[in-house]
Amino acid sequence: MTNTRQFDIVIIGAGPAGLSLARSLAGSGQQIAIVEMLNEAILANPPEDGRDIALTHTSEKLMHDLGMWQHIPEDQIGTIRDAKVINGKSNFALHFDSLGSGADYLGKIIPNHLIRQAAYKEAKELPNVTLICESEVTTVHTDTTKGTVGLADGSVLECALVVAADSRFSSTRRKMGIPAKSLDFGRVVIVCEMQHELSHNDTAFECFHYDQTLAILPMYGTKSSVVVTLPSDMADAAMAMSDDEFSADIEQRFGGQLGKMTLVSKRFPYPLVGVLAKHFAATRFALVGDAAVGMHPVTAHGFNLGLSGAKLLADQIEEAARNMKDIGADAGLQRYETAHRRVVLPLYHGTNALVKLYTDNSVPGRVLRGAALRAGNFLSPLKKRIMHQLTHIESHAK
Ligand SMILES: Cc1cc2nc3c(=O)[nH]c(=O)nc-3n(C[C@H](O)[C@H](O)[C@H](O)COP(=O)(O)OP(=O)(O)OC[C@H]3O[C@@H](n4cnc5c(N)ncnc54)[C@H](O)[C@@H]3O)c2cc1C
C-alpha cells in the first residue's frame, strides 16, 4: 500500500532559498514538507563552499526579520563601505562610496555556509515544518485539484502547492516541463579567502583585466573573499598551482595593493552558467531561488533575489490563507510571478550585458568600457541607480 502524506506546501530543496521560504511561513498555519537530497547532518553543519555572499540592506533586514542574522557570529560579518571598479591596467576607477548611497555602508558579506546553517537552525525549530532528508524526488505532478510529489522510497506527498528550490539546475523545473534559458559564459570562477598584510578599508574591488576578472571583497579583519574569473584552461592551471604560487599570482594580479596575500581556505571552482526560467509559476507550482533565476555572481545578486522572491511568494501564500482562499490558486501565483519577474529581468539582463562588455577584448569593446567607467563617475543619476541596485532589492508586490 502506498504511504501517502498530506501537507499544504511541499518545498523541494533545503538550500538557503527553500529554508528561507519555510521560515517566512512560520505562524502561517501551513503544514510544510521540505524534501532534501542531502542528509540532515550536512544541513546542520554545511561545509565551507568558498562563496562569500554580499548582501544588500534589504537582505540584511529580511534575514533579521527571519531570525537568521542573529545566528551569524559578529566576527564573520564583513562590511562593504566602498566599491571600486577598475578597467585593465588603467589607473582610473569607477568609485561607489557609501556616503553617496545615503547609508553607512553599501552592504555586508557573510560566508554562504553560515547563511545555510542559520536558515536551517531557524526552519528546523518550526512546529509546522517537516524535513525529509536523504530523499530523492522521482515524480512531480500538479493539476487544478492538488500537487503530488513521489519519492524514491515509494511514498507520496500530496499538497496544495509544490515549490521548487532545488538549484539553478533544478530537476523539478524540468519534470514540470518549464523551459529555462541557460547562458554558458565559457568561464570558471575560482573563489577562496585570503589574508593580507594591509587593510582593505572595507573597500570592494572589481578589476576587469583582459579576458579575466578579479574581485576582492572585504571580509572581517584583514581577510578578503577573492573571486577570479578565468577561461576554463587558465582556471585548470590556477587550480593546479601550489598555495604559495596561487597566493603570489593573486597578489601580483592585484598589483600588491593589499601587500602580501596568503591563501587561508581551499579554492573552489564553479563553472559560470546563468539560468532564467521561462515562468516562475504554473498550476499549483512555483520556482524560487536559483531554480527561478541563477545569476552570474559578478553583481552578487543571486541570494539577494532568492530571499526577496521567497518573501514575495510567502506574502501571497499568507494573504490567501488569511482570507481562507486556496494558497495554490493561479491568481496569487501569477502576482508572485509578475512581481518577481519585474525585479529579476533588469538585473539578469543587466548583469549579462555587463559581463559581455567587460569580457569583450576587441578594441571597440575596450574603448567602450573605458568610456562607460568614466561616464559612470560623472553621470550621477546613472551612478545613483547602480548604487540603489547594489544596496536594495524590492521584496514587496506592487
Ligand atoms: C561563486 C559564487 C558567488 C556568489 N556570490 C553571491 C553574492 O555575493 N551575493 C548573492 O546574493 N549571491 C551570490 N551567489 C549566489 C548564491 O550562492 C545562490 O543564489 C544561492 O546559494 C542559491 O540558493 P538556492 O537555495 O536557490 O540554491 P542552492 O544553494 O543551490 O540549494 C539547492 C538545494 O536543493 C537541494 N537539491 C537539489 N536538487 C534536489 C532534488 N532533486 N531533490 C531534493 N533536493 C535537491 C540541494 O542539495 C541544495 O541543498 C554566488 C554564487 C556563486 C556560485
The ligand as an ORCA input file, in Angstrom:
! r2SCAN-3c Opt
* xyz 0 1
  C      30.918     31.822     -6.674
  C      29.567     32.321     -6.278
  C      29.482     33.523     -5.586
  C      28.223     34.028     -5.222
  N      28.157     35.231     -4.591
  C      26.946     35.751     -4.272
  C      26.844     37.013     -3.619
  O      27.851     37.671     -3.331
  N      25.597     37.500     -3.326
  C      24.465     36.797     -3.626
  O      23.361     37.285     -3.325
  N      24.534     35.586     -4.218
  C      25.731     35.055     -4.551
  N      25.811     33.830     -5.156
  C      24.562     33.096     -5.447
  C      24.060     32.273     -4.253
  O      25.078     31.432     -3.776
  C      22.852     31.469     -4.711
  O      21.907     32.344     -5.281
  C      22.162     30.705     -3.582
  O      23.039     29.832     -2.936
  C      21.012     29.891     -4.162
  O      20.290     29.275     -3.138
  P      19.202     28.178     -3.507
  O      18.631     27.733     -2.190
  O      18.284     28.687     -4.547
  O      20.000     27.005     -4.218
  P      21.172     26.082     -3.703
  O      22.062     26.783     -2.743
  O      21.779     25.510     -4.936
  O      20.444     24.918     -2.878
  C      19.632     23.950     -3.515
  C      19.327     22.820     -2.523
  O      18.487     21.886     -3.170
  C      18.995     20.560     -2.959
  N      18.551     19.766     -4.119
  C      18.975     19.863     -5.406
  N      18.307     19.005     -6.179
  C      17.432     18.345     -5.378
  C      16.456     17.329     -5.590
  N      16.223     16.828     -6.805
  N      15.756     16.872     -4.530
  C      15.962     17.372     -3.277
  N      16.877     18.344     -3.024
  C      17.594     18.825     -4.057
  C      20.497     20.749     -2.865
  O      21.090     19.667     -2.159
  C      20.573     22.061     -2.076
  O      20.510     21.834     -0.684
  C      27.047     33.303     -5.550
  C      27.143     32.091     -6.232
  C      28.389     31.607     -6.603
  C      28.479     30.302     -7.352
*
